[in-house]
Amino acid sequence: MARSSGEKRLARLWTANSYLHDAAPDMAPAEIQRMVALAEADQDLAAVSGDLSLMGDILRDAGRLEEAAAKYAASVSTMDKAEVPAEVKQVTHRNLLFEEGRLAVARKDLAKAIAVRAADFNALNFNYGYLRSKARQLAGG
């Protein structure tokens, strides 16, 4: 028996994972939605955002591209409401560029994929100094 909402969320994640590996991918999003409900009950918008992004990945892999795009967008708007550092929100916006590129590839829109990749690369270069300084802080430097 799960002792906390975190353990309940983990159980839901592994259940979704088992559906994906047991060729029942249509059942996985419902498990992720249950994770969203648990995170919402805890008022953990950062977790909700991550769950929505994960659901977008599952839907994209299932060929449900428009639904995936909606989940990725919802992930970003949810993170924008979360009480997290601005840098976390910025990285979430950058991740959206990556997901838009993967959706463009799935749609076989290579021109858009290349354009999105260029924007993603520019965003990465913009954030690199911040990420490098954080890595140095974590290393004790």
Residue pairs with C-beta under 8 A, 6 or more apart in sequence:
2 8
2 10
2 11
5 38
5 39
5 41
5 42
8 38
9 35
9 38
9 39
9 47
12 31
12 32
12 34
12 35
12 38
13 31
13 32
13 35
15 31
16 27
16 28
16 29
16 31
16 32
16 35
16 58
17 28
19 25
19 27
19 28
19 31
20 28
20 58
25 58
25 61
25 62
26 62
28 58
29 55
29 58
29 59
32 51
32 54
32 55
32 58
33 55
35 47
35 51
36 48
36 51
36 52
36 55
39 45
39 47
39 48
39 51
40 48
45 78
45 79
45 81
45 82
45 83
46 79
46 82
46 84
46 88
48 78
48 82
49 75
49 76
49 78
49 79
49 82
49 92
50 75
52 71
52 72
52 74
52 75
52 78
53 71
53 72
53 75
53 95
53 99
55 71
56 68
56 69
56 70
56 71
56 72
56 75
56 99
57 68
59 65
59 67
59 68
59 71
60 68
60 99
60 102
60 103
60 106
63 106
65 103
65 106
65 107
68 99
68 103
69 100
69 103
72 96
72 99
72 100
72 103
73 96
75 92
75 96
76 92
76 93
76 96
79 88
79 89
79 92
80 89
80 92
82 88
82 89
87 127
87 130
87 134
90 127
91 127
93 123
94 120
94 123
94 124
94 127
97 116
97 119
97 120
97 123
98 120
100 112
100 116
101 113
101 116
101 117
101 120
104 110
104 112
104 113
104 116
105 113
